[in-house]
Amino acid sequence: MTDRPRRIVDAHVHLWDPERADWYPYLSRRSDVGLGDVTGMSRRFDVDTYRSEATGWNVVKLVNVAAATGDHSIEETLELDRRAGADGMPDALIGGITPSDTPADALAQIERQMTASRFRGIRPMGVFDGPLPAAEVLSGLRERSLVFELMAHPDQLRAAADGLSRAGDLSVVVEHAGWPRSDTPEEWELWSDGMAALADLGDNVVCKLSGLAMPLGSMSVDAFRPWVERSLELFGTDRCMFASNFPVDGLHGTLDQLFTAYLELTAALTAEDRDKLFATNAERVYRC
């Protein structure tokens, strides 16, 4: 039996409170985010809850990723940074930017979040014309040594790779292993092609192995295996990191089941490579 990871840095969590219906309207079914019945994730999920549900696994750091809608994602960043002093976590924050009239407006949103000491980058929150913000925004992130988190389904991955090829050495994280929507052969082909294009961009682009329980409806090793193994083949163990996407992926199982699946998937790897996937790569990317 493979030993459990020495340490885990969970690179994708959502610490939220459904009582904040203005921030998280989808948790009270005021809006639809395409996840079907969200009852199972419509619960207060804070640092203490996470620690309780991760019992037996040495989770030492958390990266919170924006989940509040619209401009509230900016306030979420600032509030979680304030609370982290007392809660001890999260250790890094990925905030949000919303569709803006001009790149200057988007950069102003970024500047506001930079007042949070744990702020490390952004992901788009809202309906954008494509998978990337304006080139000026990507350039602004690079100049500020911030991370861009790519939220794109397989049919947008190649277009995203084309745009990011002009963004220099911007640090990019491909969220949810390229965010497949199903396990059909057609989706696999789109996904594999797009992920290869992103991997070819260079060492500054990394893959976050998370969110697969959503489209697969399962946390089984057999369901995860082709997606995880192909991602590792394309990006390598130096450019991938595991993350839970909790409590969203909690619709399909427990943290214990998820980490156990990740452990089994990496049984053939060296202890050093497992440590990279479970902890050190995330620490490097998110500077935490």
C-alpha positions, 0 to 999 in steps of 0.5 A: 500500500502506498504511503499517504502524502507527507503533506498536501497543499490543496490548490483549489477550494471554495470557502463560502457561506450560502447565507451570503445569497448576494455573493453565491446566488446559485447556492440558493438556486437563484441562478443556474451554473449548470451543475444540476442539483446543488443541494449537497454543496449548498452548505457552509464550508469554512476552514474548520469544516475542511479540517474536519472532513480532511481528517487523516490527511496532512493538509497543510495549506489551502488555495481559495479560488473565487466563487462569488459572482460578479464584483462580489468576487473582488470583495470575497478576496479581500474578506478571506484575506482578512479572515485568514489571519484568525483562521490560519488559512487560506494561504493563497487567494485566486480572485476574480475579474468581471467583464469590463468596458476597458482593460483599464477597468479590469486592471483596476479590479486587479490592483484592488485585490493586490491590497490582499497579502495572499492574493496571487492571481485571478480567474474570469468571473462572468460571461466573456467573449472568449476564454481569455481577457484582453491582451492588455490584462494578460500583460498586466498580470505578467508584469505584476507576477500574478497567475492567470487561471484558465477556465475553458472547456475543451472546445476553447482550449486550442483558442486559449493556447493560441492567445496565450502564446502571445502572453510571454512567460505569464504564469498560467494554471489550466483549471480542472484539467481542462474542464471536460464536460463528459467522457464521450470520445468526441470530448476526449479528442477535443480535450486531448488536442487542446491540452497538448497545445497548452502543454506545448507553450512551456514551463510557465503553463501548468495543469491543475488536476481537479474538478473531474468528479463533476463531469464524470459523476464519480471519484473512482480511479477508473473514471479518473485514470485516462484524464490524469494519466494523459495530463501527466504525459503532456505536462509531466510531474513538474507541471501538474498539481492535485486539488479537491475543488471542494465542496463542489466535487463533494457532490460525488464523494468525500475528501477521503475518497478523493485523496485516496483515488489520487494516491492510487493513481500515483502509486507507481511514481516516486515519493519525490514526484508524489510530493510535487503533485500533492504539495510542492508544485502548488507552493511554487506556483502560488508562492505559499 
